């Protein structure tokens, strides 16, 4: 029983005694490369922002403290459960192998098709559906929204279930009930079925991207302007130094804060198979951030190869400068919103992107005519691309620049 309590106590969530409205998350568990990335991804998925962080490890055990702020309706018990699921088991370093906790068992993630018809479109419909799916912990892999000539709207959501229960009648009934609650009388039909494997794989390179769009959106060159369009008032500085520590390479980052910043840094280090031994992060005044990380390669050594140092610095600079790409372009006579984010080596895209896109468009009183999501290889990197055709006939005429800035600011947490 004591060992089971050790597993439960690996994650502790409490209110901060110093900062009102701030929650402190403490993680104390066996270490693994990429643990910080996995924890930050879950925190981002729950709509929380990290304002401060301290972490340390001896390569066997990890101690991490995160100060977060976010939505008052956060389900803290569920958050703790999800954080525990990515923490390595206590038994992995105890020498005990006769018992493996349920949370460490691999879960299948089949793709399901959620299909429903609505009698008409309305402001915020796509966001309401996306919000319900996120609350149900259903991950959206692909979306197809189209409007029929008679005004009816068909929604196809290809989703995976983090609880691995969507094949059960109870889980399907819960999903359809919550959708009917939010859509009301406008929903005409709703059904859930296992997706055809051929359909789920065709999202890879599904949509043709014009070369002009590809070169502009996916350029790896750093522009002289910041993502808000004005001259960069918060300079991005990344220093990788081997002289500050006898055992570690030190990474120092000074930049403007954005939603998921720590996740972007930790995700890059995970892709490079680099371990963070010590680290701290804090948000200063005017949204400036300071990050200092003591890192080592998987073999326990410093990063001394100049090419490896340059590659890591370049990748971090790109991830922090433009973690998401947003453009508004012509699609024939219509207006199309394009949003792209890089896919991690694990195959996972960025959390809540479609959720934030639909929320931004709802705020702008802009309706969606159709949506398609696909993945593309551009400049030797895989990107998740969202193509949203704007329904200008039933929306207020919003300048394209305002749509672009509104969506980008929502995605970056600058609204």
N, C-alpha and C positions, 0 to 999 in steps of 0.2 A: 504493500500500500504506500509506503514511504516513497518508493521509486515512481509510482504513478503520480503522486503529488509533485515530485520533482519535475515531471513532464508538464503538468498543469501550471506550475509556477514559473515556467520558462518565459511566459509573457505576463506582464502586469500592467494594468491601465488604471490611472488615477488622475485626479484633478491636481493642477499645479498649485502649490502654496504661494508662489511668488507672482505669477501672471494670471489674472482673472480671465476666464474663458479659454485657457490653454490646458490641454490634456497631455499628460506625460505617459509615454509608452516605454516600458523597460523590457528588454529582451536579454535573457541570460541562458545560453544554450551552447551545445557543441558547434564548432565553426565549420564552414564550408565555403569554398570560393563561390562568390555570387550571392551569398546570403543577404547582403545589404540591398542588392538589386531586387531580390524576390520580396523582401519586406516592404521596400519603398513602392513597389508596384501595387501591392495590396492596399497600402495606405492611399495611393493615388486613386485606385479603383473605388474606394469608399468616399471619394470626394474631399479628402483632407489635405491640408497643406502643412509641410514641415517648416517650422520657423527656426529650429535649432536642433543640433544633433551632436552627440559625442559617442565615439565607438573605440573599442580596443579588443585585441585578441592575441593569444599566445600561439596561434595556429592550431590549437586544439579546442579552445573554449572562447566564446565570443560574449562580450558585454556591450550592449548598445542602448542608448537612451535617446528618444525622439520626443521633441515638444511639437505638438500639432494643434492646428485650429481648423474648424470646419463647421459642418452642418449640425445644428442642435438635435436633429432627428437621427443622428448616426446610431446604428445598432452596435453598441460597443461589445456586447457579448458575442455577436457573430464575427466582428472584427478580430477579437481575440482568438476565436476558433480558427479563422483563416490564417492568422499569423502563426499559430501553433503548427498548422499543417505544413508550412515550409521550413520550420525549424528542424534540424537534424535531431533524431531521437537521442534521448539520454543513453539508451542502450548501445548506441553506436560507439561510445567511448568507454562504456562500463565493462566490456568484455562479456556481457550477457547476450546471448543470441537465441535463447529459447522462446522469447516472446517479442513480437513486433506489434507496436500499437497500430490501431486501425488507421490513424491519420497518416501513417507512412506507407500504407498499401497503395499501389498505383491504381488509378481510376480510369476507366475507359471514357473517351470523350467523342461519342458518335455525333454526327451532324444531323440535325432535325430541321424539317421544313415547317415553319409556322405560316399558314396561309389564311388570310381573312379578307372579306369584302366589306366596304363601308358604303352607305348610300350616297355620301357626298364627302367632299374635303372640307376642312375647316382649319382655322388658324391653330397652330400648335399640335395638330393631330399626330404628326410623326414624332414630335418630342414626347408627347404623352405616352405613346407606345414604347418608345426607347427607354423612357424613365422606368416604366413598369418592368421591362425585360431586365434592366440593370438591377432593380430591386430584387428580382427573382434570381439573380446571379446567373442569368443566361448571357453568354458571350456572343455578340453578333459577329458572324463571319462574313456575311454577304447580305445585301438588301436589294430588293427590286420593288419599286413603287411606281405604279402607272395609273393614269386616269383614262377611263373609257369615254367614248363620245357622249354617252348619256349622263356623265358626271360621276358615275360610281368609281370608287378607288380600290384597286387591288394591291394588297401588301404581301410580299413574300420575304420572310425573314429566315435566313439560314443561321441556326444558332447551335451552340454547344452548351451543355449544362454542367457547371462546375460541381454540382451535387451528384451528377451521373444518375439522375432519377427520371429524366424526361420520357423514358420509355414506359413508365408506369402510368396507370390510369389516374391515380391520385394526383400526381404531379401535373399531368396534362390538364386535368379538371381545374386545379388551382390556377394554372396559367391562363386558361380561357376565362375563368371567373373574374380574375383581376383585369383582364383586357375588357370584358364586358362592363365592368364597373366604371372604367375610365372612359370608354367610348359610348356608353349609353345605348340609346335606341338606334344610333347610326350604324352599328355593326349588323351586317346581314347574315354572315356565316363565318365560322372559324373552325379550323381543323389543324391537327398536328400529326405529322408522319415522319418516318425515317427518310432522310434525303437520299436520292439516287446518287451512288458514288460518282457517276459520270458528271452529274450536275455540280457536285461539291468540288471536283478537281478542275472544272473549266474556268473557275474564277482566276486561275493563274494566267495572267496575260490576256484576260477576257476582252478588254476594250482597247481599241487602237488609240494611241495618244499622238496627236500631231507633233511633228518634229520641233516646230517653233515653241510649243508649250513645253515639250520635254527639255529642250536646252535651257529655257528660262527658269522653269520651276526646279529642275534637278541639278542646276549648276553647282559644282563643288568649289567655285571661286567665292571668296568673301567680298561682298560689295562694300562701298564706302558709307553706306547708310545702314541704320539699324532697322529692325523689323517694323517699327512704328512709322517709318518713312522719314523721320527727321534725323539730323546728324546725331551720331551716337554720343549721348551725354554720359553714359555709364560705361567706360571703356572695358572691353573684355581683355583680361590678362591671364595667361596661363604660363606658369614657370615650372619646369621639371628640373630638379637639382639633386645632385648626388653628394654635395659637400656638406649638407646640413645634418646628416646622420651617418654613422659608421656602418649601419646595417640595412638602411632603407633608402629608397628613392623617395624624395619629397615632392609632392604635387601641390602647388598653390594656385588657387583660382580666385580671381576677383571679377565679378560680373553683375549684371542686372538680374534680379530674381524673376523666375517664371514658374508656372505650375509644372511640377514634376522635375525640377532642376536636379535634385539629388538623384532621382530615378535615372535621368539621362546620364549623369556622371557614373553612377554605379553600373548601369547597363553597359556602358562603354568598357569599363574595367572588366566586367564579367565576360564580354565578348573576347577580350584580349587575354583571358585566363589569368588575371592579376588579382592578388589578394591585398585587401586593405588591412593593415596591422593596427594602425591608430588613425584617428581622424576626428575632425570637428568641423561644424558648419553653423553659420548664424547669419540671419538677415539683419542688416544695419539700417540706418535711416535712409529714406528715399528709395527703398527697394534694392539697395546695394547688398551683395552677398560676399562673404569670405569663406573659402573652403581650404582646408589644409589636410592633406592625406599622406600618411607614411605607408608606402606600398612595396611589395616584393613580387617577383615572378613566381610561377608555380613551383620552381625548383628552390625557392627560398632566397634567391640572390637579387641584387639590385638590377635595375635596367641600365646597363652600361653601353650597350650597342647604340651608337648614334642614330642609326636608321630606325630602330625600334622606338627610341625616344621621340624622334621627329614624327613617326607615324601616329604614336599615341597622342602627341600634342596636337597634330593636325585634326585627328578624329574628334578629340574633345572640343576643339575650337569650333568645328562645324556643328557638332551636336548642340552646343550652347548658343551658337549664333542663330541657327535656324533649325530648331528641333522639329518644326512643322512647316510645310510649304503651302501657301494659300494663293490662289489666283482666280480671277473672274474673267472669263473669255467668251467669245462668240461661238455658238454652236448652231451654224446656219443663221436663221433669223432670231434665234433665242439666246438667252443668257445662261451660261453654265458656270457653276462654282466648282472649283477643283481644290481638293485638300489632299496632301500626301504626307505620310510619315514613314521613316525607315523601319524595317522589320528587323528585330534582333536575331542573332544566330540561332536562338532557341525556336524561332519561327513565330514568335508572338509579336503582334502589333501593339501600338500604344493604347492604353485603356481609355475608355469614355470619349473617344474622338467623335463618333457619330452623335453621342449624347450632347456634347457641347456644340456641335454644328447645328443641330436642330433647335437647341435652346437659343442660340444666337439669332437664327432666322426667325424664330417666334418673337423675340424681342424687337426685331426689325419689321414686324408685320409682313414678312415675306413667306409665301407658301411654296411648297415643294411639289413639282409636277412628277418628277421621276428621280430615282436614286439607283446607282449601280456602284458596286465595290469590287475591285479586282486588285491583283498583285502583279507588279511589273519589275523586271530587271533593268535598271538604268545605271550606267556608269559602274557596273559590277556590284551594285547594291540592290537588294530587294526592297521595294516600296509598296506600301498599302495605299491605294488611291481611291478616293471618294469623288464620284462625279454626280453632282446634284443639278438637275435642270430646274430652273426657277419658273414657277407658275406666275408669269407677269400679268396674265389676263385677270387673275383674281387676287392680285396683291397691289399694295401701294407701290408706286414707282419709286424705288430706292436707288440712288446713284451707286454705280458699281464700286466706286472707291469706298463708299460707306459700308457696303456689304462685305468687302474684303477686310476692311479694318475691324468691323464688328465681329466677324467670325474669328479672325486672328486674335483679337484681344480676349475673346471668350476662351479660346483654346490655350492661350498663354497665361490666363488668370490676371489680365490687366484691366478688366472691366470694373 
